[in-house]
């Protein structure tokens, strides 16, 4: 063992026990068990608790913020500009394009598949000349920091299996989520806050929104400590964080001191190291009682920062407010923050609903890029934006120039990534004139997940967990790193 | 002399190469075996775990072996224990090398005793070779298959032979694993599956000894092994202990002494019932000196109804029981009768073979009972969807796959899941095997889309005997009434007074609302409709009036009335109202719904009710309040409230601002015919009804009405006439009105009762079964037409009887047949896991070649045979285990034993671990006397932080919003908590309960700050502390000391010592001072939770004790079984 590290650990132990009023004799087994549980990043300066002793290769990204657009936004109205479609208005999608691919049963019985060109104007932005629709002016303003991947694809055709697939690598419930794989592999960098935090934002598009599922940030068959912790805008930000009415922090501290003394005494008699771990977890819980409110209190954020995120930033639970919290979390070494915003499932009245959704997400997402860049954190923070699949060029339901709907389309969709070692100002992959099939550089969702792990220093084929006689991994038996988009 | 070296390797050699090397060397000068460990230059905290597993057992007569470097680190380096269970799950390679005495050793590193294929070789081949040379034909390289002797010994395409028995030198395998040539080396360098020197040595020795293959141990039917003879006074209680002791003696460990009686009764009560012992139970046990004292306790606990609940909880994890569908909308599903069946089965000690057969195939038994059908809910517990756009075929396949995986995991300890897409890589499952199992579940009558329904078919109604009897009683009464009506009809003499139907109706009152809401309507309100009867309060007409007393705005209303009220030109809506002179309202309002509620008439204050816009139809002011204390008719011209001829009303609202108001008879003054009006003339009614197209009439009558009168036959005309006389004719309503009212009331009661009768999901096969095929790559739309499959069991397992029908019943009987190698082993292993924390086979879900080998193979087999031969007696098996000396040991962790066996696999000490999620909560409820001890029933919704369901739920889901229950529902055992699978109860998930989306046979046990927060602050636990404080203050002795002792003992089952009492006493004093100074805080603390506070107790004192109770409920000892 590194003598300096060992010394630090012993110091930590000593400090810890000096608080104890009771003189507990500590046996050698006790000593043996103590070199683990109370150690945290702050004590040692290294992540703790991960299964990987060291990253497989140097990590480009230390943190990830994943902005997830649940319900699947239309690539056709936001990023994947298809000017030729104007001439195709209300004409049928040619069979040569569809190639007999399966459709959802929502539109498979439609007599016609009339083309619905986007009603929104597109422009090229920045030096990179990326096409972005008028719905996302703020995002367009940071286009040069973004890599747009237009050739994402998946197999799942409905929301539940598709979102479960992109988040866990399997269409069926039961597997660990991306964030829990990261925690399992890399451990935590944090002594006061959870390693993997999830926010669910409010939305103003279609109210009848697709569901989310705890499994999307669940640990699956991994131990439950790796599951994402929800940071809530209602009630306690973290479940059960606040002391009950009539119990102030002093009273809680007194109780914890008593608890610690009694548990230590038990440990001395019984010798079960689990008791020691429990003592440490209570101390962490106590620290969280201070660190979480500190995290969520944005009263000290300067005005220009708040302005950057837009007027909704002070409204708890909005996407903008969630983005600001995400930045505050990554500043505090939370490794993985995921914001889910629902309301993108626009089978009808798409133009109206998507405008509202874009207003929800545009400014906050762009601000996150600018804010992190200003703080010098964008280079090692990976930001991702996207949904579970794309939407069809053909119209679902009634079609006019001004109003239309789109069905699910797994064969191509657009996501974007920024920071964390991803090439900025780049557009990757192409689709045909109908944004129906990929014509260049397809990126499967397993490829994206492999790339995310890669940026964090993990070989996706080597982060495995044996369960039911099989070595499972996030990318199942698939996944190729998208080297072309890496710096 | 070294007997054995065991080491736990780095988590996976494929993941990292830490630079650790073990070097074994014989020091012949000192007759000693030296192990050097070369460490990487720098060890960081993250790889300190490497050394934990190294332990060396040496002959006691000799001095210890020298462990260069090792001893420097050994005492200090350990895995965090919290990670131990975790670590060992991915510590894939727990290699055990057995080194024999080597007095005659000549230079060779070590001669192991004879190689055992299953023990020593299979794991190496499976891990390192089977990917390319295993059962999966598609991946197989060079035609070499190493999982079968015949192939391994055969000449290969290349002309070489992989294994030449007895001749390692001739064997290509040996050459390939020892060569340095990167082009021929095996496993290939890039595979990162390199063999260790020890593994190579084993393979060589195995081949030298003849390369004998064995079937994988778990696929061989267990036979009862001889019980070893060993003895140790005070330890050996039954055969289990001989097996345990033999192994301990082999490793030079000795068992702990028996645990104290307090510990023992706590342990066994928690293990058998899920609840801790009371002080009375502890005292009774302490005072019972008879040799059977412990056994008496065990027998008593086994017959407690809590036993069945506790056992059922584990089973429900395996059965993936939930109260919602689990996918997409995640609507509620009603299958709790199945949960009740499981509890009853355990409480009645249903033999495990029957338990299995009824769950898998109860519906196929001859003349199945209701209970046997309920049992089949086991395989209706899988997650289902009704997501718009889903493809039915895809889901039919997924459901069948889930059922195969669950059935095979639960009963056979293996998922078979790999064989969905390809032949299994490590076990001899083929795709054909998988889809043959799949075929058992592919022909069910269920639909692919669950319709988001509470009860997607097939389902079954299950009335209680009382409900059954009541239903029959209603039917009898209804039949009698109908007979009576029929007879009376015969007696009515009728002549149509005005057979000319064209005569006009006169304008009159049509009463829509009298004594109850109109037919079919759905009564709602700020509080439910309240009726007063004529005896006590003002009633204008009929039997009752509706009433309401309000502070501020309040209303009652209905919607969805059918038939609708049809409005004609210049009609007038009316209602009678009576205002209480003692408590008059400020304003009253009538409101009408024709699809929208925007039709309002107000009297009194114009603005107290601020809905709509004053002066428009949305808030029309019609005058002052009517006179107080008398009935007044309110008339509303339809035009004033924006209604016109042809408008149809389905709803009506009575609204008031403050006061007490009575409402009676309401309707429409009209000449427009209304469904439900009374008539003198049959011809006229007929004409009116034809105009209304029979709206509001029963279907058969409506059909008759639609026939032109002259085209009806006599029978049809008579049927119409009878209906008219019975329901419509003014002249006969005195006779039939009351009878019809009575009949309607009976039918309503019967219907209501019918609604209350619970139903549950069951299994049912299609009459014509679907043909199943092997699905290429597991894709639902790629059936391999060349490979049709019939329902069958895996080919490498014992076959079905020749004459067995191809259905689930044969599958179920096969699983519990005497020849089945797995079911009994897998089941007793899970029981073992329940008591000891870890199974004899640690990977309870995987008994295949990738799973862990049993720690005590003979014991496992002995228990498996014992279980089967006992008649699959579940309670007897529980008793056998808890009666063993191994179970009764103290769990005190001796440091040396810990170092030797951190996971306690050898059982040199008793089990100690944290309670499961449900037990943690039940324990707190029990200690605070809040727990409701009642078996069964629907799921309940106890406290849960606001917004959790809402944050994830599909907006239209019926579980998008959580509505907490009240009263007893807050304090049922946790197994009855409503389980929404996409957002499970948070205090359950936090303590490692699974989501119940998929079958789980082994829970992880973690230790996190979230758990600390929940125990400290969750309303449920704080309320429990408050109620526990009440018990401390009222049930314990007088002094603080007595109270502290009582409280500590109740929670931990043992007496506190002086130091513990001191710590608590000091804290108590602190809190007393605090709460005496801050009575508001004391009050606030005592207001947590819905259960009433005992007002006679002093607030500050109870607050102080509540904090002490909070402390005690958080003790490690309180939430652990020791």
Contacts between the chains, C-beta under 8 A, distances in Angstrom:
chain1	res1	chain2	res2	distance
A	1	B	43	4.7
A	1	B	44	8.0
A	1	B	45	7.7
A	1	B	48	6.4
A	1	B	73	7.0
A	1	B	76	7.6
A	1	B	77	7.2
A	2	B	42	5.6
A	2	B	43	6.4
A	2	B	44	6.3
A	5	B	44	6.8
A	5	B	45	5.9
A	6	B	76	7.9
A	9	B	45	7.3
A	22	B	1059	6.7
A	22	B	1063	7.4
A	27	B	895	5.1
A	28	B	75	5.1
A	28	B	895	5.3
A	29	B	893	6.8
A	29	B	894	7.8
A	29	B	895	2.9
A	29	B	896	7.7
A	29	B	898	4.8
A	29	B	899	6.7
A	30	B	895	7.5
A	31	B	75	6.9
A	31	B	76	6.6
A	32	B	75	5.8
A	32	B	76	6.1
A	32	B	77	7.0
A	32	B	78	4.2
A	32	B	895	7.5
A	32	B	898	7.8
A	32	B	899	7.1
A	33	B	78	5.7
A	33	B	80	7.2
A	33	B	81	5.6
A	35	B	45	7.7
A	35	B	48	6.8
A	35	B	76	6.3
A	35	B	77	6.9
A	35	B	78	6.7
A	35	B	80	7.9
A	36	B	78	7.0
A	36	B	79	6.6
A	36	B	80	2.8
A	36	B	81	7.4
A	36	B	82	7.5
A	36	B	83	7.0
A	37	B	80	5.0
A	37	B	81	7.6
A	37	B	82	6.1
A	39	B	45	6.4
A	44	B	45	5.9
A	46	B	44	6.8
A	46	B	45	6.5
A	46	B	46	6.8
A	47	B	46	7.7
A	48	B	45	6.8
A	48	B	46	7.2
A	49	B	80	8.0
A	49	B	83	7.2
A	50	B	46	7.0
A	51	B	11	6.3
A	51	B	15	7.8
A	51	B	87	8.0
A	51	B	90	6.4
A	52	B	15	6.9
A	52	B	16	7.1
A	52	B	46	7.8
A	53	B	16	5.4
A	53	B	18	6.4
A	53	B	44	7.1
A	53	B	46	4.5
A	53	B	47	4.2
A	54	B	16	7.3
A	54	B	44	7.7
A	54	B	46	6.9
A	102	B	391	7.0
A	102	B	781	7.7
A	104	B	388	7.5
A	104	B	389	3.0
A	104	B	390	7.4
A	104	B	391	7.6
A	105	B	388	7.6
A	105	B	389	5.2
A	105	B	390	6.7
A	105	B	391	6.3
A	105	B	392	7.8
A	106	B	388	5.4
A	106	B	389	4.1
A	107	B	389	7.8
A	157	B	389	6.9
A	157	B	391	7.3
A	158	B	328	7.7
A	158	B	385	7.9
A	158	B	387	4.8
A	158	B	388	7.8
A	158	B	389	5.3
A	158	B	390	5.1
A	159	B	328	7.0
A	159	B	387	6.5
A	160	B	327	5.0
A	160	B	328	4.4
A	160	B	385	6.3
A	160	B	387	5.6
A	172	B	398	6.8
A	172	B	402	7.8
A	172	B	998	7.6
A	173	B	326	6.8
A	173	B	327	7.6
A	173	B	383	6.2
A	173	B	981	7.9
A	173	B	995	7.2
A	173	B	997	3.7
A	173	B	998	5.9
A	174	B	997	6.0
A	174	B	998	3.9
A	187	B	46	7.5
A	200	B	951	4.5
A	200	B	952	6.9
A	207	B	955	5.9
A	208	B	954	7.9
A	208	B	955	4.5
A	208	B	956	5.7
A	209	B	954	7.2
A	209	B	955	5.4
A	210	B	954	6.2
A	211	B	328	6.4
A	211	B	329	6.8
A	211	B	330	6.3
A	211	B	952	5.9
A	211	B	953	5.6
A	211	B	954	3.7
A	211	B	957	6.6
A	211	B	982	6.5
A	212	B	951	7.2
A	212	B	952	4.0
A	212	B	982	7.6
A	213	B	330	7.6
A	213	B	952	6.2
A	213	B	982	4.0
A	213	B	983	7.7
A	214	B	952	6.6
A	214	B	982	5.9
A	214	B	983	5.2
A	214	B	984	6.7
A	214	B	989	7.4
A	214	B	995	6.6
A	215	B	982	6.9
A	215	B	995	6.3
A	215	B	997	6.4
A	218	B	995	6.4
A	222	B	1004	7.8
A	223	B	85	7.9
A	223	B	86	5.3
A	223	B	992	7.5
A	223	B	1004	4.1
A	223	B	1006	4.8
A	224	B	989	6.5
A	224	B	990	7.6
A	224	B	992	4.8
A	224	B	1004	6.1
A	224	B	1006	5.5
A	224	B	1008	7.8
A	225	B	1006	4.2
A	225	B	1007	7.8
A	225	B	1008	4.9
A	227	B	989	7.5
A	229	B	1010	6.9
A	230	B	951	7.2
A	232	B	945	7.9
A	232	B	947	6.6
A	232	B	951	7.2
A	234	B	946	6.0
A	234	B	947	4.3
A	235	B	945	5.3
A	235	B	946	5.5
A	235	B	947	6.5
A	236	B	945	6.7
A	238	B	1010	7.7
A	238	B	1013	7.2
A	239	B	945	5.9
A	239	B	986	5.6
A	239	B	990	7.5
A	239	B	1010	7.0
A	239	B	1013	7.0
A	239	B	1014	7.1
A	240	B	945	7.6
A	240	B	1010	7.6
A	240	B	1013	4.2
A	240	B	1014	4.7
A	240	B	1016	7.3
A	240	B	1017	4.4
A	240	B	1018	5.0
A	241	B	1013	6.0
A	241	B	1017	7.2
A	242	B	1017	6.3
A	243	B	1016	7.4
A	243	B	1017	6.0
A	244	B	1017	5.7
A	244	B	1019	7.4
A	244	B	1022	4.4
A	244	B	1085	6.3
A	244	B	1088	5.3
A	245	B	1081	7.7
A	245	B	1084	3.7
A	245	B	1085	6.2
A	245	B	1087	6.8
A	245	B	1088	6.4
A	246	B	1078	8.0
A	246	B	1080	7.9
A	246	B	1081	4.1
A	246	B	1082	6.2
A	246	B	1083	7.2
A	246	B	1084	3.7
A	246	B	1085	3.0
A	246	B	1086	7.4
A	246	B	1088	7.9
A	246	B	1103	6.5
A	247	B	1081	7.7
A	247	B	1085	6.3
A	247	B	1107	7.2
A	247	B	1110	8.0
A	248	B	1081	7.2
A	250	B	1074	8.0
A	251	B	1071	7.0
A	251	B	1074	6.3
A	251	B	1107	6.5
A	252	B	1016	7.3
A	254	B	1067	6.3
A	254	B	1070	5.7
A	254	B	1071	7.5
A	255	B	1016	7.8
A	255	B	1067	7.1
A	255	B	1107	6.0
A	255	B	1110	6.3
A	255	B	1111	5.2
A	255	B	1114	7.7
A	258	B	1063	5.5
A	258	B	1064	6.9
A	258	B	1066	7.7
A	258	B	1067	4.5
A	258	B	1111	5.5
A	259	B	1111	5.7
A	259	B	1114	5.6
A	259	B	1115	6.8
A	261	B	1063	5.2
A	262	B	1060	6.1
A	262	B	1063	5.9
A	262	B	1064	7.9
A	262	B	1111	7.8
A	262	B	1115	5.9
A	263	B	1115	6.7
A	263	B	1116	4.9
A	265	B	1059	6.4
A	265	B	1060	6.8
A	266	B	1115	7.7
A	266	B	1116	6.0
A	266	B	1117	5.6
A	269	B	892	7.2
A	270	B	891	7.0
A	270	B	892	5.5
A	270	B	893	6.3
A	270	B	912	7.1
A	270	B	1122	6.8
A	271	B	892	6.2
A	271	B	893	3.4
A	271	B	894	6.9
A	271	B	895	6.4
A	271	B	898	6.6
A	272	B	81	7.6
A	272	B	891	7.4
A	272	B	893	5.2
A	272	B	912	5.4
A	273	B	78	7.8
A	273	B	80	7.5
A	273	B	81	3.5
A	273	B	82	7.8
A	273	B	893	7.8
A	273	B	898	7.6
A	274	B	81	5.4
A	274	B	82	6.6
A	274	B	912	7.9
A	274	B	913	7.2
A	274	B	914	7.1
A	274	B	1007	6.3
A	274	B	1116	7.7
A	274	B	1120	7.9
A	275	B	1116	4.9
A	276	B	81	7.6
A	277	B	80	6.7
A	277	B	81	6.2
A	277	B	82	4.2
A	277	B	1007	4.7
A	278	B	1007	5.7
A	278	B	1012	7.7
A	278	B	1116	5.0
A	281	B	1007	5.6
A	281	B	1008	5.8
A	281	B	1009	4.9
A	281	B	1011	6.7
A	281	B	1012	5.1
A	282	B	1009	7.5
A	282	B	1012	4.5
A	282	B	1114	7.6
A	284	B	1009	4.0
A	284	B	1012	7.5
A	285	B	1009	4.0
A	285	B	1010	7.7
A	285	B	1012	3.7
A	285	B	1013	4.9
A	285	B	1016	7.1
A	288	B	1009	5.9
A	288	B	1013	7.1
A	289	B	1013	7.9
A	407	B	389	7.4
A	408	B	389	6.4
A	462	B	14	6.5
A	462	B	15	5.3
A	462	B	192	7.9
A	463	B	15	7.8
A	464	B	12	7.2
A	464	B	14	7.9
A	464	B	15	7.6
A	464	B	90	7.5
A	465	B	89	7.2
A	465	B	90	5.9
A	466	B	89	6.4
A	466	B	90	5.7
A	466	B	92	5.6
A	466	B	850	7.1
A	467	B	89	7.6
A	467	B	845	7.5
A	467	B	846	8.0
A	468	B	409	7.1
A	468	B	414	7.3
A	468	B	415	4.5
A	468	B	417	6.7
A	468	B	843	8.0
A	468	B	845	5.2
A	468	B	846	5.2
A	469	B	414	6.6
A	469	B	415	7.2
A	469	B	418	7.9
A	469	B	426	6.4
A	469	B	427	7.2
A	469	B	843	7.4
A	469	B	846	4.0
A	469	B	848	4.6
A	469	B	849	7.5
A	469	B	850	3.6
A	469	B	851	5.6
A	470	B	417	7.6
A	470	B	418	6.1
A	470	B	850	6.8
A	471	B	92	7.9
